[in-house]
Amino acid sequence: MLPVGAPNPYTAMVFMNYFQYPEIAAQNAEWVGYATPNKAAKEFIDPEMLANEAIYPSAEVAESLQWIEDVGPALELYDRIWTEFKAAVGSS
């Protein structure tokens, strides 16, 4: 997604498309140390990284993971409660 009014939308799209090439996605994943959702990139990723279950959890672990859901307008409430909690914990 590009912000409305982006100064160079075409160039931004070219840049984002570049990162979808499997070899590039693999290099990026290795550099940042995060998993990539690009399945074609996996053949270019170091097998040691692919074996790291902290980065690429097993299917069994992945089944038990929870997705973060958009809470919509309640985000403001969540943020306020979290801020109050951190303030209370920090003052004890």
TITOR-9794 format. One record per atom (N, C-alpha, C, O, CB): residue in one letter; x, y, z. Coordinates in steps of 0.2 Angstrom, whole numbers, padded with zeros to 4 digits, always signed. Each point is the difference from the previous one (the first is absolute). Glycine has a CB too. Example, Ala and Ser with C-alpha at 12.3 -4.5 7.8 and 13.67 -1.06 7.14 Angstrom:
% residues 2
A+0066-0028+0039 A-0004+0006+0000 A+0004+0006+0000 A+0005-0001+0003 A-0014-0005+0003 S+0007+0011-0010 S+0004+0006+0001 S-0004+0005+0003 S+0003+0006+0001 S+0003-0009-0011 
% end
This chain:
% residues 92
M+0004-0006+0000 M-0004+0006+0000 M+0004+0006+0000 M+0006+0001+0003 M-0015-0007+0003 L+0007+0011-0010 L+0004+0006+0000 L-0004+0006+0003 L-0006+0000-0001 L+0012-0004-0009 P-0003+0008+0014 P-0004+0006+0003 P-0003+0004-0006 P+0003+0001-0005 P+0005-0001+0015 V-0013+0003-0009 V-0004+0004-0004 V+0005+0006-0001 V+0003+0003+0005 V-0015-0006-0002 G+0013+0005-0009 G+0005+0006-0001 G+0007-0002+0000 G+0004+0005+0000 G-0013+0002+0005 A+0011-0013-0005 A+0007-0002-0001 A+0003+0004-0005 A-0003+0000-0006 A+0001-0012+0011 P+0008+0015-0004 P+0003+0004-0006 P+0002-0004-0006 P+0001+0002-0005 P+0003+0005+0014 N-0002-0014-0008 N+0002-0004-0006 N-0003-0007+0000 N+0003-0005+0001 N+0008+0011-0001 P-0018-0006-0001 P-0003-0006+0001 P+0002-0006-0005 P+0001-0006+0002 P-0010+0013+0002 Y+0011-0005-0010 Y+0003-0005-0005 Y+0006-0003+0003 Y+0001-0006+0000 Y-0006+0012-0010 T+0010-0002+0012 T+0006-0002+0002 T-0001-0005+0007 T+0004-0005+0000 T+0002+0016-0005 A-0010-0009+0009 A-0002-0004+0006 A-0002-0007-0002 A+0002-0004+0003 A-0005+0015+0003 M-0002-0011-0011 M-0002-0006-0002 M+0005-0005-0003 M+0001-0006+0001 M-0012+0012-0003 V+0016-0003-0002 V+0005-0003-0003 V+0005-0003+0006 V+0002-0006-0001 V-0003+0013-0010 F+0002-0003+0016 F+0004-0002+0005 F-0003-0006+0004 F+0003-0005+0002 F+0001+0017-0001 M-0011-0011+0000 M-0003-0006+0004 M+0000-0006-0004 M+0000-0006+0002 M-0007+0014+0004 N+0006-0008-0013 N+0000-0005-0004 N+0007-0004+0000 N+0000-0006+0000 N-0009+0012-0007 Y+0014-0002+0007 Y+0007-0002+0000 Y+0001-0005+0006 Y+0003-0005-0001 Y+0001+0015-0005 F-0007-0008+0012 F+0001-0004+0006 F-0004-0007+0000 F+0000-0004+0004 F+0002+0015+0002 Q-0006-0012-0012 Q-0004-0006+0000 Q+0004-0005-0004 Q-0002-0006+0000 Q-0009+0012+0000 Y+0016-0004-0004 Y+0004-0005-0003 Y+0003-0005+0005 Y+0002+0002+0005 Y+0001+0006-0014 P-0004-0015+0008 P+0002-0004+0005 P+0007+0001+0003 P+0001-0001+0006 P-0008-0007-0012 E+0012+0009+0002 E+0007+0001+0002 E+0001+0006+0004 E+0003+0000+0005 E+0001-0005-0015 I-0008+0010+0009 I+0000+0006+0003 I-0003+0000+0007 I+0002+0002+0005 I-0002+0004-0016 A-0006-0010+0011 A-0004-0001+0006 A+0004-0004+0005 A+0000+0001+0006 A-0011+0000-0013 A+0015-0006+0004 A+0004-0004+0004 A+0006+0004+0004 A+0001-0001+0005 A-0004-0009-0013 Q+0006+0014+0004 Q+0005+0004+0002 Q-0002+0005+0006 Q+0003+0001+0005 Q+0003-0002-0016 N-0012+0004+0010 N-0003+0004+0004 N-0002-0004+0007 N+0002+0003+0005 N-0006+0005-0014 A+0001-0013+0008 A-0001-0004+0006 A+0006-0002+0004 A+0000+0000+0006 A-0010-0005-0012 E+0015+0003+0003 E+0006-0002+0003 E+0003+0007+0004 E+0003-0001+0005 E-0001-0009-0013 W-0002+0015+0004 W+0003+0006+0003 W-0004+0003+0006 W+0003+0002+0005 W+0001+0001-0016 V-0010-0004+0011 V-0004+0003+0006 V-0001-0005+0005 V-0002+0001+0006 V-0004+0007-0014 G+0007-0015+0006 G-0001-0005+0005 G-0008-0002+0001 G-0001-0003+0006 G+0012+0006-0001 Y-0015-0001-0009 Y-0007-0002+0000 Y-0002-0005-0005 Y+0003+0000-0005 Y-0005+0012+0009 A-0003-0015-0003 A-0003-0005-0005 A-0003+0004-0006 A-0002+0006+0001 A+0000-0015+0008 T+0002+0006-0015 T-0003+0003-0005 T-0006-0004-0002 T+0000-0006+0000 T+0011+0011-0004 P-0017-0002+0002 P-0006-0004-0003 P+0001-0002-0007 P-0004-0003-0003 P-0003+0010+0011 N+0012-0005-0011 N+0002-0001-0007 N+0002-0008-0001 N+0006-0001+0002 N-0003+0014-0004 K-0007-0017+0001 K+0002-0007+0000 K+0005-0002-0005 K+0004-0004+0001 K-0015+0001+0002 A+0011+0007-0009 A+0005-0002-0005 A+0007+0003+0003 A+0005-0003-0003 A-0013+0004-0006 A+0009+0003+0013 A+0006+0002+0003 A+0003-0005+0004 A+0007+0000+0001 A-0011+0012-0001 K+0001-0017+0003 K+0003-0004+0005 K+0005-0004-0003 K+0005-0002+0004 K-0016+0001+0001 E+0011-0001-0012 E+0006-0004-0003 E+0006+0004+0000 E+0005-0003-0001 E-0013-0003-0006 F+0008+0013+0009 F+0006+0004+0000 F+0002+0002+0007 F+0005+0003+0001 F-0008+0001-0012 I-0001-0006+0016 I+0002+0001+0007 I+0005-0005+0003 I-0001-0006-0002 I-0010+0012+0003 D+0015-0004+0003 D+0005-0004+0003 D-0004-0006+0004 D-0004+0002+0004 D+0012+0007-0003 P-0007-0015-0002 P-0003-0005+0003 P+0000+0000+0008 P-0005-0002+0003 P+0007-0005-0013 E+0003+0010+0013 E+0001+0001+0007 E-0006+0005+0002 E-0003-0001+0005 E+0016-0002-0005 M-0014+0008-0004 M-0005+0005+0002 M-0007-0004+0000 M-0004+0001+0004 M+0011+0009-0008 L-0008-0014-0002 L-0007-0003-0001 L-0001-0005+0006 L-0006-0001+0002 L+0007+0003-0014 A+0004-0005+0015 A+0000-0005+0005 A-0002+0004+0007 A-0001-0004+0005 A+0009-0004-0011 N-0007+0014+0006 N-0001+0004+0007 N-0007+0001+0001 N-0003+0004-0003 N+0014+0002+0001 E-0014-0010+0007 E-0007+0000+0001 E-0002+0007+0003 E-0006+0001+0001 E+0006-0014+0001 A+0004+0017+0001 A-0002+0006+0002 A-0001+0005-0006 A-0004+0005+0001 A+0011-0007+0009 I-0005+0000-0016 I-0001+0004-0006 I-0006-0003-0004 I-0004+0003-0002 I+0016+0002+0002 Y-0011-0012-0001 Y-0004-0004-0004 Y-0003-0005+0004 Y+0003-0006+0000 Y+0003+0009-0010 P-0011-0002+0014 P-0003-0005+0005 P-0003-0006-0004 P-0002+0001-0006 P-0001+0008+0014 S+0003-0015-0005 S-0002-0006-0003 S-0008+0001-0001 S-0003+0005+0002 S+0012-0012+0004 A-0012+0003-0010 A-0007+0000-0002 A-0004-0001+0006 A-0005+0004+0001 A+0007-0008-0012 E+0000+0000+0016 E-0003-0001+0006 E+0000+0006+0004 E-0006+0002+0003 E+0009-0014-0003 V+0002+0016+0001 V+0000+0006+0004 V-0004+0005-0004 V-0003+0004+0003 V+0015-0007+0002 A-0011+0004-0011 A-0004+0005-0004 A-0007-0001+0001 A-0004+0005+0000 A+0013-0005-0009 E-0012-0006+0009 E-0007-0002+0002 E-0002+0004+0006 E-0006+0001+0001 E+0007-0012-0007 S+0003+0011+0011 S-0002+0003+0007 S+0001+0007+0000 S-0002+0003+0005 S+0005-0014+0000 L+0000+0014-0010 L+0001+0008+0001 L-0006+0003-0001 L-0005-0002-0003 L+0016+0001-0002 Q-0012+0007+0008 Q-0005+0005-0001 Q+0001+0006-0004 Q+0006+0002+0000 Q-0010-0006+0011 W-0001+0006-0015 W+0001+0006-0005 W-0002+0006+0004 W-0005+0000+0004 W+0003-0007-0014 I+0006+0012+0009 I-0002+0007+0003 I-0006+0002-0004 I+0001+0001-0007 I+0011+0002+0011 E-0017-0001-0001 E-0006+0002-0004 E-0001+0008+0001 E+0002+0003+0005 E-0008-0014-0004 D+0004+0014-0006 D-0002+0007+0000 D-0006+0001+0005 D-0005-0002-0001 D+0010+0004-0011 V-0004+0002+0017 V-0005+0002+0005 V-0004+0006-0002 V-0004+0002+0004 V+0011-0007+0005 G-0005+0008-0015 G-0004+0005-0002 G+0000+0006+0005 G+0005+0002+0002 G-0012-0010-0008 P+0001+0011+0007 P+0000+0006+0004 P+0002-0001+0007 P+0001+0005+0004 P-0010-0001-0011 A+0009-0010+0009 A+0002-0002+0007 A+0007+0001+0001 A+0003+0000+0006 A-0012-0008-0005 L+0013+0009-0006 L+0007+0001+0000 L+0002+0006+0005 L+0005-0001+0004 L-0003-0003-0015 E-0006+0009+0011 E+0002+0006+0005 E-0001-0003+0007 E+0004+0002+0004 E-0008+0007-0013 L-0001-0013+0010 L-0001-0002+0007 L+0006-0005+0002 L+0002+0001+0006 L-0015+0000-0007 Y+0015-0005-0003 Y+0005-0005+0001 Y+0006+0004+0002 Y+0004-0001+0004 Y-0008-0008-0012 D+0006+0014+0004 D+0006+0005+0001 D-0001+0003+0006 D+0005+0000+0004 D-0004+0002-0016 R-0006+0001+0014 R-0001+0003+0007 R+0001-0005+0006 R+0004+0002+0004 R-0012+0006-0010 I+0005-0014+0005 I+0001-0005+0006 I+0007-0002+0000 I+0003+0000+0005 I-0015-0004-0007 W+0015+0003-0004 W+0007-0002+0000 W+0005+0005+0003 W+0005-0001+0004 W-0007-0006-0014 T+0001+0014+0008 T+0003+0005+0003 T+0000+0001+0008 T+0004+0001+0003 T-0006+0005-0014 E-0005-0007+0013 E-0001+0000+0007 E+0004-0006+0004 E+0002+0001+0005 E-0013+0005-0007 F+0011-0011-0001 F+0003-0006+0003 F+0007+0001+0000 F+0003-0002+0006 F-0012-0006-0011 K+0012+0010+0000 K+0008+0001+0000 K+0001+0006+0005 K+0005-0001+0004 K-0004-0002-0016 A-0005+0008+0013 A+0001+0005+0005 A+0000-0003+0007 A+0004+0002+0004 A-0009+0007-0012 A+0000-0013+0009 A-0001-0003+0007 A+0006-0005+0001 A+0002+0000+0006 A-0015+0001-0007 V+0015-0005-0003 V+0005-0005+0001 V+0007+0004+0001 V+0004-0002+0004 V-0010-0007-0011 G+0007+0014+0003 G+0006+0004+0000 G+0001+0004+0007 G+0005+0002+0002 G-0006-0001-0014 S-0005+0000+0015 S+0000+0004+0007 S+0001-0004+0006 S+0001+0002+0005 S-0008+0007-0011 S+0007-0016+0005 S+0000-0004+0006 S+0007-0002+0001 S+0001-0004+0005 S-0012+0000-0007 
% end
